[in-house]
């Protein structure tokens, strides 16, 4: 069961300003070792250590294949693939266009200050950043999840909602 918390949009520039939104309250981040122990409890002849080794190899190979431009489909779970956030390029005669990452703010100049992207005539970088995407597939699509998921509010969310819906009466002014 998914437990829900609630938060209010505080962005005054948003059309949803002041509205309340349900958010999943995550219980635990499951590591590969946690998943291996869980899987080993499902009447398998494999130990948690064997399963963990296989999963670690799978993660490594998935990363390798995605970075080579392949997609990796895990039936009824997700399709993993690399994507990029691109820079808007100004392509004109005499300009140098570089395909890779460049000038990321995370890189530093010799004096330690953040380096800004180099969009000069000498070099323009096509890629701002690379990211991993996971797209649901098979029995793990949004439609299937909507049918299988069940929800309940966390205690904190219930209390927050009750306080908003049924506010305590204001104290009587003293005469």
FENRA-V162751 format. One line per field, one symbol per residue. ss: DSSP state (h for helix, s for strand, l for the rest). phi: phi as a letter, one per 20 degrees, with the letter a starting at -180 (. if undefined). burial: + if it has 24 or more other C-alpha atoms within 12 Angstrom, else -. A space follows every 10 residues. Layout:
ss=???
phi=???
burial=???
This chain:
ss=lsssssssll llllllllls ssssllllll lhhhhhhhhh lllllllhhh hhhhhhhhhh hhhhhhhlll lssslllsss ssssssllll llllllssss sllllllsll lllsllllll lllsssssss sssssslhhh lhhhhhhhll ssslhhhhhh hhhhhlllll lllll
phi=.eeddcbdfd efeefegnfd cfcfefebee efffffffff feldfefgff fffffffffg ffggfffene dcddgmcade beccdeefed ebgnedddfe famfgfedfg enffeegedf ffbcefdead bddcdgbmfd fgfffgfefc cbffgffgff fgfefcffff fffff
burial=---+++---- ---------- ---------- ----++---- -------+-- +--------- -+---+---- -+------++ ++----+--- ------++-- +++------- ------+++- ---+++++-- -+-------- ---------- ------+--- ---------- -----
